[in-house]
């Protein structure tokens, strides 16, 4: 079941990414409206991937950061230090659940 969930999450993210490109959004719009999209609890895909231990999703997100040409400071601020409604980062979530491989990828 977990493998199926990984595939679905990955497929949905790919569809969202492809749609953003089809709509010809500029890199800043893609970054803010797709890459850093958050839910009602201010969790991003980074938070959720860390929470559920989805290493494949983290790799996709990292590749997209490269494609968006995010610099190290942007990645640090927008990904590593971005907090949700509860004040938690993706790092917190991975550490809470003991997701060592996720922590290494973050």
N, C-alpha and C positions, 0 to 999 in steps of 0.2 A: 504494500500500500504506500509506503514512504517513497519508493521509486516512482510510482505513478503520480504522487503529489509533486515530486520534483519536476517531472515532465510537464505537468499542468501549469505549475508556477512559471517555469521557464518559457513555455509556449505563450502564456498570457503576457508576460513581460515582452517577449519578442513581438507579439501583435501590437502592443502599445507603442513600442519603439518604431516599428514599421509604419504605423499610422501617423506618428509624429513626422516622419520623413515624407510620407505621402502628402501631408498637409503643408509641407515645405516650411515647417517652423524653423526659426533661426536657432543657432546653438544656445543662446540665453533662454529662449522660450522652452526648448527641449530640456535644458537643465532644470529650470524652475517648475515647469508644468508636467514633466514626465519623470525625469531622473530623480528629483527630490520630492515627488508627489507624496503627500502624507494623508493618513486617514484621520478620523475624528479624534483620535488620541495622539495625534502628531507623530505617529510611527511611519517611517519610510520603508521602502523595500529593504534597505540596509538593516533596519531594526528587525524586521520580520525574518529575514534570512538568518540573522544572528540568533534570534529567538528559537527558530526551528532547526538550526544547524544545517542550513541549505548552502553548502559550500559551492555547488554549481551556480547558484544564483549570485553569490558574492563574486564569482569569477566573471559572470556576465556583466554585472554592475561595474566591476573594475575595468573591463574592456570598454565599456561605454564611457567611462571617465576619460580613458585615453582618446577615444574617438571625439569626445567633446573638447579635448585638449585642456582639461582642467590642470592647473598647476598644483604643486604640493600644498600650498597654503589653502587653496580652495578645497582640496580633498580633505585636509585636516579639519577645516571649519565646517564644511557642508556635510561631511560624512562621519568622520571620527568623533567630532565633538557635538554633533547635532543632537539635541535632547528632545525627548517626547514630552507629553503632558505630565508625566510623573517625574521628569527630570533625569531620565535614564538615556544613556547612549547605547548604540549597538554593542559596544564593548561591555557595558554592564550586563546586557542580556546574555551574551555569550558566556561571560564569567559566571553569572548566576547559575547557568545550567551546566557548567563544566565543559563547554564546547571548546576544547583546546585547539582543534583544527580550525575552527571558525576564528578564534582569537589570532591564530597565526596568519590567517588570510586577511584579517582586518588590518 
